[in-house]
């Protein structure tokens, strides 16, 4: 497979080449928007790291180090989100953004297709040094419950290791 050639324009990374459409159909990377496939920052960074994508700005290829700096200006948490995205994706889950839920990701069970099945989890990411108040925890839990998903907290430590905490509602 040839590398996907994509463009970054502002905060949007997209491609309209056949490889992008093929990878979307095969592995659910990106989402169709008009004639193009649009990628989240984490998806694009993952595909660049896996040598499946090149990102261009005005016909100039952006080197990986420069790309990371550019993405950090768009989203200060991109490195933490990326580590979680990569970990979940490499475990076989389909990971999509969850901006409309106020979360970082929605995660689909292995073998599931977004649009055909519902996501299993809504994921919030953070660094271990960040304190979470009971009020913030409760709000995250309510988001998960109201969207009929389980809450998954992904906590990244100094070494880049991730600990997941799954929260479910139970009826006594």
ABEGO torsion letter per residue (X at the ends): XBBBBBBBBEABBBBABAAAAAAAAAAGBEBBBEABBBBBAAAAAAAAAAGABBBBBGGBBBBAAAAAAAAAAABAAAAAAAAAAAAAAAAGBBBBBAAAAGBABBBBBBGBBBGABBBABBBBBBBAABBBBAAAAAAAAAAAAAAGBBBBBBBBBAAGBBBBBBBBBBBX
